[in-house]
Amino acid sequence: MIDEIARPDDVRRQNRRLVLTGLRRHGSLSRTDIVAETGLSPSTVSAITTALIAEGIIGESRDSDVASNRRGRPQVALALNPEIGTIAAVELALNLVHAVLFDYKGQVISEELQRVPTLAAAADDLNQSICRMLDNQLGSLPPKAGRLMHISMGVQGVTDSAGGTMLWSPITPDSNIAFGETLSKRYGVTVAVANDCNMISEALRWSDPSHYAEDFAAILLSHGIGMGLYLKGKPFVGAQSSAAEFGHMLHVPNGALCRCGRHGCIEAYASDYAILRKTSGQEDNSQPAQDVDPAAFGEVADLARANDGSERAAFRKAGQAIGSGLRSLFSLIDPVPVALVGPGAGVFDLMEDELRGIVSGTSGWGATQDLNIRCYPDEHPLILQGCMMTSLLHLDTQIFAPGDVKEAPLKRAI
């Protein structure tokens, strides 16, 4: 009996989410277009959009040319109301804090980036840096901006499965930093804290759903190596942590020293510090560099492209390490599309042959062209977009669900 009572409300929530997702993806749509986009019946779409307009969540868009070439009665374009709420996206990376405020349509309201010495920063230092940036931005909100309603953080480190705490990170000496609890108490909103690679995978799934759909992997190749993984249309997380620590899978037993303190990780061969350590003639057990100059990494890549020397050999080793990890992954879940993200994606040409050879030459599941890889050299926009979508989808499914809107309707045209 309880399930029978709950089911209609679940259906209503799902249908509203479909309508809001369609409008978010396309900017503005007529009711007829929403029917075609969602597969819902005209009567269902009419009922949902009428309720959403009454609640101020969507409105008629003056500047849209939806269906301008159609015959018959003109179509009314509907769009999300950008003033219904504000969300914050925060990226925490090595020596970097980046905060962006977005409106409900996903448009940037304000943005601030600061260089913060994270390697010497304790939990309080990082929390204070983030709060100062958010305080500054929220204090300068435009008059018509909606109130802050959600915060999402993408962090370079391992997070708990509940999405509130950074359990460990190589960028700071402190562990178990409860960013979610601290920010939630200060701003009175729900906070989601996730591994940056999970945010990258969320962004890819949103921006290119035809390619990144049910199953795919997003691998960050930077100072660290990480992975965001989607399986059966859902992000993969561990029982207790964000899991999917691709960079810390074992590549060589008792091998090169990794930043995590263990030996033989994929990261110890495929990260930027690993490649520079190899090309500079240091021993594999040499302490990893805390930070890497992008220009120095670029110079090594140029030398590798120009000559078949130690630089090119280092990139081959990196390709072997990544290929080994992918081969193990595919043995568990079957081959999936792969996105390579970050500086390492910009030098994929130096690793590709070795990587494909390791995966396809020994797995028996197909030729090298069957390994579907796309490259995205700049990870930062994807991390922020993933944070943004996490917050906006939270509003769509949790805050603006049927009967949950508490504030007075906003009926202005948008």
N, C-alpha and C positions, 0 to 999 in steps of 0.2 A: 504493500500500500504506500509506503514512504517513497519508493522508487517511482511509482506511478504519479504521485503528486509532484515530485521534483522534476520529472522529465519535461513537462511543458515549459517550465522556466528555463531549463537548460537549452531547450530549442530556441526560445526567444533570445537568449543571450548569444547563442551561436549565430542566429540570423542577423542580429544587430551588428555583431562583429564582422560578418561578411559585407554588410553594407558600408560600414566605416572603413574597412580595409580597401574596398573598391574605390571609395572616394579618396582615400589617402594615396593610393597608387596612381590614380589618374588626375587628381587635382579637382576636377569637377565632372559631373555626369548628370544626364537627365534621368528621370525615373525609368524610362524605357531602356536606357543604357545600363542602369543598375540591374534591371531584370536580366539582361543579356549577360552581364558580368558575373552575377552571383548564381543564376539558375533558379532564383526564387520566383514565386508567382507574382503577377502584378498587384494583386490585392495585399499580399504580404509586404511587398516593397512599399506600397502606398501607406499601409498602417505604420510601418517602421519609420519611414521618413517623416510622416506627420508628427509622430511622437518626438523624433529627434529635433525637428524644427521647434516644437513647443518647448523643449528643454533647452534650446539655445545652442545645441551641439553642432547643428548644421544650419545652413540658411541658403537663400537664393543668391546666386552669384551674378552680379551686374556685368562683369567684364568677360563672361564666357561666351563663346560662339558655338556652343554645343548644338549640334543638329541644325546649323544655320542653312544648310543646303537641302534640308528635307522639305517635302511637300506637306501641306495640311497645317494643322494647328501647331504653332511654334512650341518647341520643347523648353521647359524651364530647367535651367542648370542648377544643380545643388553642389555645395562645397562645404568643407569643414570650416567651422568658425575658429579662426586663429586665436581669438581673444578668450576662449573658454578656459584656457589653462596654460601654464608654463612648466617646462621640464628642464632639468639640468643634466648634462652629460659631462663626466669627469674622467680623464685619462691620467693614470699614474704610471710613469715609465722611468727608466734610468735617468736621473737628474732632470726630470721634466714633470710638470703638472699643467694640464691643459683643461680648461673648463669652458663649456659653451652652453648658453641658454637658448632653447628653442620654443617656438609657440606650438599650438596644437596641430598646425598644418605641417610642422617640421621645418619651418623657416627660422633662420638664425636671428636671434634678438641681440645677443652680445657674445663676445669671445675674448678670452684672456689666456695667455700662455706665459708661464714663468719657468726659468731655470732654477731648480731647487737641488742642492747637493744631497741627494737621497742617500748616498753611501754613508754619510755621517749623520743622517737624520733619524731620530727616534720616532716612536709612534705619535707622541704629542706634537713634534715638529711638523710631521706630515699632515696631521689633522688641522693644525693651525694654519698651515699654508693653504690647504683646500678651503677652509672656512673663510679666510681673508678674501680669497678670490670670489667665492660665492656671495659673501656679504657685499663686496664692492659692486658686483653685477646686479644683485637683487635690489640694492639701494638706488640703482640708476635705471630701473625698468621704465619703459614708456608708459604714459598714463593709462592707455587702453590694454596693456598687457594683463593677462590673467594671472592669478596667484600661482605660486610654486606648488606643484602637485605630486612630483616624483623626482627622484635622483637615481641615476644609474652610473656606476663606476666600472671602468675596465682597468684592471691592474696587472702589472707584470709580475706574476707570482701565482702560487697555488691558493685557491679560495675554498671555503667550506661549501658543502653541497647545499646548504640552506641559503647561500648567497648573501652573507652579511659580514664575513670575516676573511681577511687575508692571512692565511695560515703561515706561509713562508714566502720569502722573495729574496732573490740575490741582490736587489737594489737597496736594501735597508738592513741594518743589524737587528732590528726588532722583528718578532714574529707574533702571530695571533693578534693582529691589529683589528679591532672591531670597528671598522669604518662605518658599517651600516648602523650600528647602535649609536655611535657618536653623532653622525649627521642626522639621523632620525630624531633624536632628542632635541637637537639644535633648531631644526627647521620644521618639525612636526609633520613629516611626510614619510612614506615608505621609501626605503633605499635598497637598491639591488647592487651587490658587489660580485663581479665575475672576472674570471681570467680574461685577459685581453684577446686571446685567440678565440674564445667563445663569442666575444663581441664581433670579431672579424667574420666568423661563420654566420652570425645573425645578419650582418650587413649584406653579405653575399647572397644569402637566401632571399632577402628582401629585394635587392637590386636586380637580381637575375634569377627569378624563380624557375624559369624554364630549364636552366642548366643546373642550378644548385637547389635540388628539390628534396627528395626523400633521404638520399644517402650521399654524403660527400665529406671530404676532409679539407680543412684550411690549415696549412702549415706555415708558421711564421719562422723565417730564416733571418735572424738578426744577431744581436749580441747574445741572445738566447735562442733556443729552438723550442717552439711550442706547437700545439695543435688544438683546433676546434673541430669537433666531429659531430655530424648529424647522422642518425640512424633511424630509419622508419619515420622520418619527418620530425624527429625530436632531438634536441641537443643531448649529447651523451655526457653524463656526469657520474662520478663515482659514488659509492655508498656514503662516504664521509667528506670527499673533496671534489674539486673540479675535475680531477683525473685527466686522462688523455695527455699525459706528460711525454709526448713523443720524443722530445730531446733527451730525455733521461732513460730511454730504453737502452738496454745493453747492446753495444756494437762489438767491442773487443774486450774479452775478460782481462781484468787487470791492466787495462790499456791507459790511454792518456787521461790526465787529471781534468775533471770538469769543475765548473764553478760551484756545483752542488756539494763538492767535496768527495764524491765518489770517482771511480776510475772506469774508463771505457764507454762512457755515454756517447750517444750520437752527437750531442752538442759539443763534446770535446774534440770532434773532428770536423764538424760542419758549420759551426758558428764563425762569426767574423774574427773573434779573438783566437779561435783555434787555427784558422787559416793563416793569420799573421804570425802566430807563434811558430807554426811550421816553416813559413818562408823566412823568418828571421834567424833560423838555425837553433832555436831554443829546444831544450829537451821536452819530451811529452809530459813530464812530470813538473815542468815549470809552472809556477802559480799563474793562473789566467789573468790577463789584463782586466782591470776593473772597468775600463771604458776604452773605446776604440774610435780613433779619428776617422770619419767617413772618407776624408781625402786620402789618407794613407791606404785604406782598403781599396779605394778606386785605383790608386797607382799600382797596387799589386795585381788587380784585375787586368789593367792595361798591359802590364808585363807578361801576364799569362796568355793574353791574346796574341802578343807579338812574338813570343819565343816559347819553345817547348823545353822549359827548364823547371826549376823547383817550384815556381809559382803555379804553373799549369798542373804539376803533380799534386800540389796541395788541393787544388779545386777538384781534381779527379778523386782524391781521397774523400773529399766532402760529398761528392756525388755518390760514391760507394756507400758511405754511411747513411745517407738519406734513402738510397735505394734499398739498403738492407732493412731499414725500419719499415718502409712501405711494403716490402715483401712479407715481413712478419705480420703487418697489419692486414694485408689482403688475404693471408692464409687464414685469418680469423673471421673476417667479415665479407670476403669477396672484394674484387676491385671496385673502386668508386672514383668518381671525378675528384681531382686534386687541384686546389688552388695554392700556389706558392706565393707568399706575401713577404714584403720587406726587402731590405738590401740584397739578400741572397737571391731573390727573384730576378734582380737586375743582372746577375751573373750566371743565370741558368744555362746559358750557352756553353759555359766552361765546365758544367757538371752533367749536362744532359745525357751524353753518350754513356757515361759510367752508370748513372742512375737508372736509365732505361735498361741497360744491359743486365744489371743486378736483378731488377724486378722481372723483366720479361724473359730473360735468357735462362732463368732457372725455375720459374714458377709453373710453366707448362700451361698457362691459361690463355696465351695468345701472343701475337707479335707485338713489337714495341709500339706500333701506332695505336694499339688498343689502350695504352696508358694515357688517359685524358688529363692533361695538365694545362692550366692557365696561370699566367704570372701577373702579379700586382706589386711593383717595387716600393710603393709608399703605403705603409700599414696604418698611419695615423688617421687619415680620413675614414678608413673602414672601421677602426675602433670606435671613433666618435659616432659614426652612423649606426653602428650596432648598439651603442648605449642609447642613442636617441630612439631607435625603434623599440628597444626593450621598454623604455618608459612610456612611449606613446601606445604601444600595444597593451601595457598594463592599464593605462587610462581607459582604453576601449573596452577591455574585458572585465576590469574590476571596479573602476570608479564610475564609468558611465554605463553600467549595466542597468537593466530595467528596474526602476524604482529607487535607484541609488543616488540620483542627482538631488542634492539638498538645496542648492542655491536657487535664487529667483531666475526664471527664464530670461535669456538674452535674445530678443526677437529682432534685433537690428539686421538689416541686409548686410551681406559681406562681400 
